[in-house]
Amino acid sequence: MAKVTRAIYSDRQLQQVMDDFWFNHFNVYAAKGEVKWYLTSYERDVIQPHTLGKFKDLIEATAKSPAMLFYLDNYLSVDLARSNALPQSAPLDRQTAADSDGRGLCRNNRRKNKTAG
């Protein structure tokens, strides 16, 4: 209800429409694990500030947000201590987390290297 009220009475209705568009475009499933706890901050801190800005900044912010990391199961591939500070943190070091437990983005590369060698 707050979204509708904000959209109707806002002096920036174009921004509200674009907020809704990008939030739907870069959606995350609320019922999946920890995502529900990140939804409010995802829209407020990730989508809204980049709505009328550069698309590249919006993509980077959504890709680094904890909500998207949990939605895509990429939290298995990053150091959770660093991902809690996202999207303001430095670029992700996926290799570190993947090396520590054998899971994540680098596991396929490890498998390829073992079979190639």
Secondary structure, 3 states (H helix, E strand, C coil): CHHHHHHHHCCCHHHHHHHHHHHHHCCCCCCCCCHHHHHHHHHHHHHHHHCCCCHHHHHHHHHHCHHHHHHCCHHHCCCHHHHCCCCCCCCCCHHHHHHHHCCCCCHHHHHHHHHHC
